[in-house]
Amino acid sequence: MTMFYLLHGDDEFTSREQLKLLRSQGNFDYNQDTYYGGEVSLATLTATCDTLPFLTEQRLVILEGLPKRRRGEESSSASAGETGETEGGEAAETAKGGKAKKGKKSSKGESRASFEKGLAAYIAAMPESTVLIVLVDEVLDAAHPLVKAAGQYGKVIQSTLPKGKALESWISKRAKGLGVSIAPDAAALLANFIGNQLRLLANELDKLATYVGEGGTIRSDDVRKLSAQVQEARIFDLTDALAQRNRKQALDILHDLLADGEPPLRLISTITSQVRSLLLVKELAQKGMRGPQISATLGIAPFVAEKALRQIGKFSPAQLESAYRSLLETDAALKRSRLTPELALDLLVVHFGSDPRPDLQNV
């Protein structure tokens, strides 16, 4: 087994699948240590790598992430060759002294560039009994010292998020790996509505593969029926059409959803949830928050926060509040069976975001 692996790229899902595969290829038993960048000193990391395994032939050491760059700090690839050999040599000597305690943060507060160059210099002296895996959720350039070290002493595995046709190909290959096939239009549907959120796509494909069974084919109707993420994305298309005051398109999408068997009450509930999210996102955006902060504050997926941010500019707070009240009234009217689902939803679309609202209380 190779001694050093560098997993890097913006495709965190594939990198972690590679990590899981590498874990399974060795007999490490209890000789496994995981550290996190910024929480471990170089001396502690290298001291662990120097420790002989107990009752097995190899020790596995995993480093997830690298220290954060300090403000104004250059990347180690940009300043390569200035101090790398000296720092690396000192780090290796410190590690061999074995004085650092496992898990202790660096007391010297070493910079990211120093950490990277020191670790890259150490790789050449790492004992053959150690397998070191460094996982970085960003793309490192070819001049990066760890990329060079992995090219010389180990293996580089770069994972980049697929886009366009490459994403549809990824979906097809993933389905094949699950023992099923997927129709091209079904793969395109998943790619268009979920995008390259690979963890989410993998979960949806697992569910769809179970539904069609071994050797079956996943079709677009299966995706529409079973994929909650696709349905939610289609409902986002509905609110997009409403936000653009395109009632014809909104009615077309609504009727398509109903024709696909989407229960009216669940449809109302999902739209209500989206409008509530729009209200909350608008409030937080007005306070100066951006997408990632809004996502973390509200506990919603990043892509939901980004979609909401694109939509809120088309509504005033009063229009969103009016729409929210209309949804609640429509939900109550449907539960009282005073309206047919189609009529209630058609009225909702026609009057969405306008004021005064249709009076559904006495319908």
VOPAGU-2260 file (C-alpha; in pm, 1 decimal, decimal comma):
REM VOPAGU-2260
SITE   aa  ch    i         X         Y         Z
SITE  MET   A    0       0,0       0,0       0,0
SITE  THR   A    1     123,1     351,8     -81,6
SITE  MET   A    2     261,3     542,1     218,9
SITE  PHE   A    3     120,3     887,3     142,5
SITE  TYR   A    4    -208,7     988,7     -19,7
SITE  LEU   A    5    -319,9    1344,1     -88,9
SITE  LEU   A    6    -694,9    1373,8    -152,2
SITE  HIS   A    7    -786,1    1723,3    -264,0
SITE  GLY   A    8   -1049,9    1909,4    -464,8
SITE  ASP   A    9   -1390,5    2072,3    -427,4
SITE  ASP   A   10   -1571,9    1734,9    -446,7
SITE  GLU   A   11   -1582,0    1656,0     -75,9
SITE  PHE   A   12   -1819,0    1360,7    -124,1
SITE  THR   A   13   -1591,3    1168,5    -361,9
SITE  SER   A   14   -1282,9    1246,7    -152,2
SITE  ARG   A   15   -1449,1    1097,0     153,9
SITE  GLU   A   16   -1555,4     790,8     -41,9
SITE  GLN   A   17   -1191,6     750,1    -146,8
SITE  LEU   A   18   -1089,6     783,6     218,1
SITE  LYS   A   19   -1335,3     512,2     318,3
SITE  LEU   A   20   -1196,6     284,5      46,1
SITE  LEU   A   21    -836,6     340,7     155,4
SITE  ARG   A   22    -929,2     264,9     516,9
SITE  SER   A   23   -1072,1     -70,1     410,5
SITE  GLN   A   24    -760,8    -171,7     215,4
SITE  GLY   A   25    -529,0    -199,3     513,1
SITE  ASN   A   26    -520,1    -399,9     834,7
SITE  PHE   A   27    -478,9    -114,2    1081,6
SITE  ASP   A   28    -696,0    -240,2    1369,9
SITE  TYR   A   29    -643,8       2,8    1658,3
SITE  ASN   A   30    -348,9     176,9    1495,5
SITE  GLN   A   31    -555,6     463,0    1351,2
SITE  ASP   A   32    -533,1     831,9    1438,1
SITE  THR   A   33    -734,3    1120,8    1292,1
SITE  TYR   A   34    -636,5    1485,4    1329,2
SITE  TYR   A   35    -794,8    1808,0    1205,4
SITE  GLY   A   36    -607,3    2094,3    1042,7
SITE  GLY   A   37    -566,3    2392,2    1273,9
SITE  GLU   A   38    -615,8    2172,8    1581,6
SITE  VAL   A   39    -288,5    1981,2    1569,3
SITE  SER   A   40      72,6    2093,1    1554,2
SITE  LEU   A   41     310,7    1959,7    1293,4
SITE  ALA   A   42     525,5    1813,9    1573,2
SITE  THR   A   43     232,1    1614,4    1711,5
SITE  LEU   A   44     131,1    1488,8    1368,0
SITE  THR   A   45     480,2    1375,3    1270,6
SITE  ALA   A   46     544,1    1222,2    1613,8
SITE  THR   A   47     236,3    1004,9    1564,2
SITE  CYS   A   48     357,6     905,5    1217,7
SITE  ASP   A   49     691,2     803,3    1371,8
SITE  THR   A   50     522,7     577,9    1627,6
SITE  LEU   A   51     551,1     208,5    1542,3
SITE  PRO   A   52     220,8      20,1    1504,1
SITE  PHE   A   53     112,7    -226,4    1772,8
SITE  LEU   A   54      58,1    -588,6    1663,5
SITE  THR   A   55       6,4    -491,8    1297,9
SITE  GLU   A   56     238,6    -400,2    1015,1
SITE  GLN   A   57     108,4     -48,5     951,1
SITE  ARG   A   58     -32,8     256,0    1125,5
SITE  LEU   A   59    -292,3     481,3     958,4
SITE  VAL   A   60    -275,5     856,0    1023,1
SITE  ILE   A   61    -539,9    1086,1     872,7
SITE  LEU   A   62    -523,7    1465,6     856,1
SITE  GLU   A   63    -854,4    1627,7     762,1
SITE  GLY   A   64    -800,2    1980,4     636,5
SITE  LEU   A   65    -510,6    2222,8     672,1
SITE  PRO   A   66    -466,0    2520,9     906,6
SITE  LYS   A   67    -643,2    2838,5     801,2
SITE  ARG   A   68    -428,0    3100,7     635,1
SITE  ARG   A   69    -355,2    3406,2     838,4
SITE  ARG   A   70    -463,7    3741,5     703,9
SITE  GLY   A   71    -228,7    3846,2     425,5
SITE  GLU   A   72     -45,4    3512,2     424,1
SITE  GLU   A   73      70,1    3382,9      86,4
SITE  SER   A   74      10,6    3024,0     -15,3
SITE  SER   A   75     302,8    2793,3      44,9
SITE  SER   A   76     329,9    2729,7    -330,0
SITE  ALA   A   77     376,7    3102,8    -390,6
SITE  SER   A   78     663,0    3122,7    -141,3
SITE  ALA   A   79     809,8    2779,1    -212,3
SITE  GLY   A   80    1183,9    2752,5    -182,7
SITE  GLU   A   81    1229,7    3039,7      64,6
SITE  THR   A   82    1236,1    2855,1     397,8
SITE  GLY   A   83    1088,8    2512,8     326,2
SITE  GLU   A   84    1395,3    2296,8     387,7
SITE  THR   A   85    1492,4    2460,4     715,0
SITE  GLU   A   86    1140,9    2460,0     857,9
SITE  GLY   A   87    1077,6    2104,0     742,8
SITE  GLY   A   88    1404,2    1984,4     895,6
SITE  GLU   A   89    1331,0    2153,3    1228,6
SITE  ALA   A   90     978,0    2008,4    1232,6
SITE  ALA   A   91    1106,3    1659,3    1164,1
SITE  GLU   A   92    1366,0    1689,3    1440,4
SITE  THR   A   93    1100,1    1809,7    1685,1
SITE  ALA   A   94     875,9    1518,8    1588,1
SITE  LYS   A   95    1154,0    1264,9    1639,6
SITE  GLY   A   96    1213,3    1410,0    1986,0
SITE  GLY   A   97     864,7    1286,7    2075,8
SITE  LYS   A   98     800,1    1565,9    2328,3
SITE  ALA   A   99     468,4    1687,9    2188,8
SITE  LYS   A  100     151,6    1546,6    2344,2
SITE  LYS   A  101    -103,8    1383,4    2118,6
SITE  GLY   A  102    -397,6    1607,3    2030,9
SITE  LYS   A  103    -240,5    1921,4    2176,5
SITE  LYS   A  104    -272,4    2237,4    1970,9
SITE  SER   A  105      40,1    2401,6    1842,3
SITE  SER   A  106     172,9    2633,7    2110,0
SITE  LYS   A  107     384,4    2819,3    1855,1
SITE  GLY   A  108      85,5    2896,7    1631,5
SITE  GLU   A  109     267,8    2794,3    1313,5
SITE  SER   A  110     142,7    2946,2     989,9
SITE  ARG   A  111     -28,1    2739,8     722,6
SITE  ALA   A  112     263,7    2783,0     481,9
SITE  SER   A  113     509,7    2667,3     749,2
SITE  PHE   A  114     290,3    2368,4     834,4
SITE  GLU   A  115     253,6    2264,4     469,8
SITE  LYS   A  116     622,0    2296,0     383,6
SITE  GLY   A  117     727,5    2122,1     702,0
SITE  LEU   A  118     490,6    1831,3     639,5
SITE  ALA   A  119     598,5    1801,5     275,1
SITE  ALA   A  120     965,8    1788,3     382,0
SITE  TYR   A  121     886,2    1522,4     642,9
SITE  ILE   A  122     719,4    1284,5     394,0
SITE  ALA   A  123    1054,8    1171,4     255,8
SITE  ALA   A  124    1164,4    1054,6     602,9
SITE  MET   A  125     834,0     898,8     709,0
SITE  PRO   A  126     869,5     532,8     818,5
SITE  GLU   A  127     737,8     265,0     585,1
SITE  SER   A  128     513,2     138,5     865,2
SITE  THR   A  129     294,5     451,4     837,7
SITE  VAL   A  130      21,3     533,0     586,5
SITE  LEU   A  131     -56,7     904,9     593,9
SITE  ILE   A  132    -369,3    1040,3     424,5
SITE  VAL   A  133    -421,7    1416,2     394,0
SITE  LEU   A  134    -771,3    1523,2     288,9
SITE  VAL   A  135    -820,7    1883,4     171,8
SITE  ASP   A  136   -1159,2    2017,1      54,5
SITE  GLU   A  137   -1007,3    2259,2    -195,5
SITE  VAL   A  138    -806,7    2237,2    -516,2
SITE  LEU   A  139    -431,2    2264,3    -459,4
SITE  ASP   A  140    -218,6    2381,3    -751,7
SITE  ALA   A  141      62,4    2175,7    -902,7
SITE  ALA   A  142     328,7    2388,4    -733,0
SITE  HIS   A  143     191,7    2315,5    -385,1
SITE  PRO   A  144     456,3    2137,7    -172,3
SITE  LEU   A  145     215,3    1861,2     -67,6
SITE  VAL   A  146     117,7    1796,3    -430,3
SITE  LYS   A  147     487,4    1769,9    -518,9
SITE  ALA   A  148     556,4    1541,2    -221,7
SITE  ALA   A  149     265,2    1315,5    -310,6
SITE  GLY   A  150     379,9    1299,7    -671,6
SITE  GLN   A  151     727,8    1193,0    -561,9
SITE  TYR   A  152     656,1     971,7    -260,9
SITE  GLY   A  153     290,1     878,9    -283,0
SITE  LYS   A  154     -26,1     938,0    -479,9
SITE  VAL   A  155    -241,8    1241,7    -561,4
SITE  ILE   A  156    -616,9    1191,2    -599,2
SITE  GLN   A  157    -798,7    1505,5    -712,7
SITE  SER   A  158   -1178,3    1510,9    -706,2
SITE  THR   A  159   -1358,3    1792,3    -886,9
SITE  LEU   A  160   -1733,7    1846,9    -887,2
SITE  PRO   A  161   -1881,6    1733,7   -1222,8
SITE  LYS   A  162   -2093,4    1972,7   -1427,6
SITE  GLY   A  163   -2319,6    1948,1   -1731,9
SITE  LYS   A  164   -2285,4    1624,1   -1925,1
SITE  ALA   A  165   -2015,0    1507,5   -1684,6
SITE  LEU   A  166   -2270,8    1522,7   -1403,1
SITE  GLU   A  167   -2522,6    1315,1   -1599,2
SITE  SER   A  168   -2243,8    1065,4   -1670,4
SITE  TRP   A  169   -2165,0    1053,3   -1296,0
SITE  ILE   A  170   -2531,2     977,7   -1223,2
SITE  SER   A  171   -2537,5     697,3   -1481,1
SITE  LYS   A  172   -2216,9     540,5   -1347,0
SITE  ARG   A  173   -2342,6     565,1    -991,1
SITE  ALA   A  174   -2667,0     391,6   -1088,1
SITE  LYS   A  175   -2471,4     117,6   -1265,2
SITE  GLY   A  176   -2266,3      65,6    -951,3
SITE  LEU   A  177   -2592,2       7,1    -763,4
SITE  GLY   A  178   -2694,3    -267,3   -1006,5
SITE  VAL   A  179   -2950,9     -63,0   -1201,8
SITE  SER   A  180   -2960,3     161,7   -1506,8
SITE  ILE   A  181   -3112,4     505,3   -1544,4
SITE  ALA   A  182   -3284,3     650,9   -1850,1
SITE  PRO   A  183   -3107,6     958,8   -1997,7
SITE  ASP   A  184   -3408,4    1185,7   -1933,3
SITE  ALA   A  185   -3423,6    1067,8   -1570,0
SITE  ALA   A  186   -3052,4    1138,9   -1523,8
SITE  ALA   A  187   -3103,4    1485,1   -1677,4
SITE  LEU   A  188   -3397,1    1547,5   -1442,5
SITE  LEU   A  189   -3186,3    1469,7   -1136,7
SITE  ALA   A  190   -2894,1    1675,6   -1269,5
SITE  ASN   A  191   -3113,1    1977,5   -1348,6
SITE  PHE   A  192   -3302,7    1986,2   -1020,2
SITE  ILE   A  193   -3043,3    1867,1    -767,1
SITE  GLY   A  194   -2725,2    1982,6    -940,3
SITE  ASN   A  195   -2384,8    1857,2    -831,1
SITE  GLN   A  196   -2477,2    1801,8    -468,2
SITE  LEU   A  197   -2330,8    1453,0    -492,8
SITE  ARG   A  198   -2417,6    1334,1    -142,8
SITE  LEU   A  199   -2780,9    1426,0    -205,7
SITE  LEU   A  200   -2774,3    1261,7    -550,0
SITE  ALA   A  201   -2624,0     944,5    -403,5
SITE  ASN   A  202   -2902,2     925,3    -143,6
SITE  GLU   A  203   -3170,8     974,3    -408,9
SITE  LEU   A  204   -3014,7     708,3    -632,9
SITE  ASP   A  205   -2998,0     461,9    -342,7
SITE  LYS   A  206   -3370,2     511,6    -285,9
SITE  LEU   A  207   -3457,3     487,6    -655,1
SITE  ALA   A  208   -3243,6     174,7    -702,9
SITE  THR   A  209   -3423,7       4,6    -414,3
SITE  TYR   A  210   -3756,5      98,6    -571,9
SITE  VAL   A  211   -3686,3     -38,9    -921,6
SITE  GLY   A  212   -3497,6    -343,4    -792,3
SITE  GLU   A  213   -3184,8    -524,2    -910,4
SITE  GLY   A  214   -3142,9    -492,5   -1288,2
SITE  GLY   A  215   -3426,5    -239,9   -1316,9
SITE  THR   A  216   -3427,7      94,4   -1494,7
SITE  ILE   A  217   -3491,4     426,3   -1321,2
SITE  ARG   A  218   -3724,8     638,7   -1532,0
SITE  SER   A  219   -3828,4    1003,2   -1510,5
SITE  ASP   A  220   -4167,9     910,8   -1362,9
SITE  ASP   A  221   -3988,8     727,3   -1081,1
SITE  VAL   A  222   -3777,3    1035,6   -1011,8
SITE  ARG   A  223   -4082,7    1263,8   -1001,4
SITE  LYS   A  224   -4270,1    1029,8    -768,4
SITE  LEU   A  225   -3993,0     937,8    -525,7
SITE  SER   A  226   -3742,3    1221,5    -517,8
SITE  ALA   A  227   -3850,1    1477,0    -260,5
SITE  GLN   A  228   -3558,3    1697,5    -364,7
SITE  VAL   A  229   -3676,5    1706,8    -725,4
SITE  GLN   A  230   -4031,3    1784,3    -615,3
SITE  GLU   A  231   -3908,5    2063,6    -390,4
SITE  ALA   A  232   -3700,6    2204,2    -675,5
SITE  ARG   A  233   -4002,1    2191,6    -908,3
SITE  ILE   A  234   -4203,0    2381,7    -648,2
SITE  PHE   A  235   -3920,8    2637,1    -640,1
SITE  ASP   A  236   -3980,6    2673,0   -1013,9
SITE  LEU   A  237   -4345,9    2739,2    -929,7
SITE  THR   A  238   -4257,9    3014,8    -681,6
SITE  ASP   A  239   -4006,1    3152,7    -934,3
SITE  ALA   A  240   -4287,7    3183,7   -1188,7
SITE  LEU   A  241   -4509,4    3347,0    -925,7
SITE  ALA   A  242   -4231,6    3589,0    -832,1
SITE  GLN   A  243   -4202,5    3689,2   -1199,7
SITE  ARG   A  244   -4581,5    3734,1   -1213,3
SITE  ASN   A  245   -4592,3    3468,8   -1486,0
SITE  ARG   A  246   -4925,6    3316,4   -1386,1
SITE  LYS   A  247   -4955,7    3103,0   -1700,5
SITE  GLN   A  248   -4623,7    2929,8   -1633,6
SITE  ALA   A  249   -4712,2    2895,7   -1265,0
SITE  LEU   A  250   -5046,3    2731,9   -1348,7
SITE  ASP   A  251   -4875,1    2496,5   -1596,6
SITE  ILE   A  252   -4622,2    2384,7   -1333,0
SITE  LEU   A  253   -4896,9    2350,5   -1072,7
SITE  HIS   A  254   -5110,8    2130,5   -1296,2
SITE  ASP   A  255   -4805,3    1919,2   -1388,9
SITE  LEU   A  256   -4735,0    1859,9   -1020,6
SITE  LEU   A  257   -5095,5    1762,6    -955,7
SITE  ALA   A  258   -5097,0    1534,9   -1261,8
SITE  ASP   A  259   -4783,2    1361,4   -1127,5
SITE  GLY   A  260   -4979,5    1270,3    -816,8
SITE  GLU   A  261   -4849,3    1535,7    -578,8
SITE  PRO   A  262   -5107,8    1551,5    -294,9
SITE  PRO   A  263   -5262,4    1901,7    -282,1
SITE  LEU   A  264   -5224,8    1932,5      95,6
SITE  ARG   A  265   -4856,1    1839,5      78,4
SITE  LEU   A  266   -4812,4    2082,1    -210,8
SITE  ILE   A  267   -4968,7    2360,0      -4,9
SITE  SER   A  268   -4749,9    2265,7     291,8
SITE  THR   A  269   -4430,7    2277,4      83,5
SITE  ILE   A  270   -4517,9    2611,9     -78,8
SITE  THR   A  271   -4606,7    2750,3     265,9
SITE  SER   A  272   -4270,9    2636,6     398,9
SITE  GLN   A  273   -4093,2    2803,3     105,6
SITE  VAL   A  274   -4277,2    3132,1     150,4
SITE  ARG   A  275   -4199,0    3126,0     523,2
SITE  SER   A  276   -3832,8    3071,8     432,0
SITE  LEU   A  277   -3851,5    3369,0     193,4
SITE  LEU   A  278   -3983,9    3587,2     475,5
SITE  LEU   A  279   -3705,7    3480,3     711,5
SITE  VAL   A  280   -3435,9    3509,6     444,3
SITE  LYS   A  281   -3553,7    3858,8     348,7
SITE  GLU   A  282   -3538,6    3965,6     712,7
SITE  LEU   A  283   -3184,9    3827,6     758,4
SITE  ALA   A  284   -3066,7    3966,8     424,4
SITE  GLN   A  285   -3186,7    4311,8     529,9
SITE  LYS   A  286   -2961,1    4271,8     836,0
SITE  GLY   A  287   -2664,4    4223,3     603,3
SITE  MET   A  288   -2631,9    3844,2     617,8
SITE  ARG   A  289   -2515,5    3646,8     313,9
SITE  GLY   A  290   -2600,7    3301,0     185,1
SITE  PRO   A  291   -2375,4    3085,1     407,8
SITE  GLN   A  292   -2471,2    3278,6     723,2
SITE  ILE   A  293   -2841,5    3255,7     637,3
SITE  SER   A  294   -2810,3    2883,5     568,3
SITE  ALA   A  295   -2644,6    2823,7     906,5
SITE  THR   A  296   -2883,2    3051,6    1098,5
SITE  LEU   A  297   -3203,6    2899,8     957,9
SITE  GLY   A  298   -3072,3    2543,7     932,1
SITE  ILE   A  299   -3158,1    2519,0     561,9
SITE  ALA   A  300   -2953,1    2374,7     276,9
SITE  PRO   A  301   -2712,5    2623,8     111,6
SITE  PHE   A  302   -2880,6    2585,5    -229,3
SITE  VAL   A  303   -3218,8    2667,3     -69,5
SITE  ALA   A  304   -3074,1    2983,1      84,5
SITE  GLU   A  305   -2921,2    3089,4    -248,9
SITE  LYS   A  306   -3248,5    3030,6    -437,1
SITE  ALA   A  307   -3439,2    3226,2    -173,1
SITE  LEU   A  308   -3193,8    3516,5    -199,5
SITE  ARG   A  309   -3254,0    3531,4    -575,7
SITE  GLN   A  310   -3631,4    3540,5    -522,1
SITE  ILE   A  311   -3677,1    3785,8    -234,7
SITE  GLY   A  312   -3593,4    4091,9    -444,1
SITE  LYS   A  313   -3910,6    4034,6    -644,8
SITE  PHE   A  314   -4135,3    4062,5    -338,0
SITE  SER   A  315   -4195,6    4329,4     -79,5
SITE  PRO   A  316   -4235,0    4213,7     284,0
SITE  ALA   A  317   -4607,2    4300,0     262,3
SITE  GLN   A  318   -4652,6    4080,3     -46,7
SITE  LEU   A  319   -4478,7    3785,5     119,1
SITE  GLU   A  320   -4688,7    3824,8     433,3
SITE  SER   A  321   -5002,9    3841,3     219,1
SITE  ALA   A  322   -4900,6    3528,8      28,8
SITE  TYR   A  323   -4825,3    3346,5     353,8
SITE  ARG   A  324   -5170,2    3428,3     495,7
SITE  SER   A  325   -5333,1    3319,9     167,0
SITE  LEU   A  326   -5156,3    2984,7     188,5
SITE  LEU   A  327   -5276,5    2928,2     543,0
SITE  GLU   A  328   -5632,3    3015,2     439,9
SITE  THR   A  329   -5613,0    2784,8     136,7
SITE  ASP   A  330   -5486,5    2502,5     357,6
SITE  ALA   A  331   -5777,4    2554,5     598,1
SITE  ALA   A  332   -6029,9    2567,6     310,3
SITE  LEU   A  333   -5900,3    2239,5     168,0
SITE  LYS   A  334   -5917,7    2069,2     506,0
SITE  ARG   A  335   -6278,8    2184,2     545,4
SITE  SER   A  336   -6351,4    2040,6     197,1
SITE  ARG   A  337   -6516,5    2367,2      98,8
SITE  LEU   A  338   -6310,8    2384,4    -222,4
SITE  THR   A  339   -6184,6    2133,2    -474,2
SITE  PRO   A  340   -5803,6    2111,9    -460,5
SITE  GLU   A  341   -5763,5    2232,8    -817,7
SITE  LEU   A  342   -5986,0    2537,8    -766,4
SITE  ALA   A  343   -5823,0    2630,5    -435,7
SITE  LEU   A  344   -5474,3    2610,9    -581,6
SITE  ASP   A  345   -5574,3    2793,9    -900,8
SITE  LEU   A  346   -5716,1    3078,4    -688,7
SITE  LEU   A  347   -5398,5    3083,3    -484,6
SITE  VAL   A  348   -5180,2    3115,9    -796,0
SITE  VAL   A  349   -5396,3    3386,0    -951,6
SITE  HIS   A  350   -5392,6    3600,8    -636,3
SITE  PHE   A  351   -5045,6    3507,9    -508,2
SITE  GLY   A  352   -4856,4    3803,2    -363,3
SITE  SER   A  353   -5135,5    4050,1    -433,7
SITE  ASP   A  354   -5342,3    4245,1    -185,0
SITE  PRO   A  355   -5634,3    4228,2    -115,9
SITE  ARG   A  356   -5636,8    3846,9    -100,6
SITE  PRO   A  357   -5924,2    3623,6    -205,1
SITE  ASP   A  358   -6149,3    3566,2      94,8
SITE  LEU   A  359   -6142,9    3191,6     151,4
SITE  GLN   A  360   -6280,2    3197,4     502,2
SITE  ASN   A  361   -6640,9    3173,2     388,6
SITE  VAL   A  362   -6589,7    2967,9      72,8
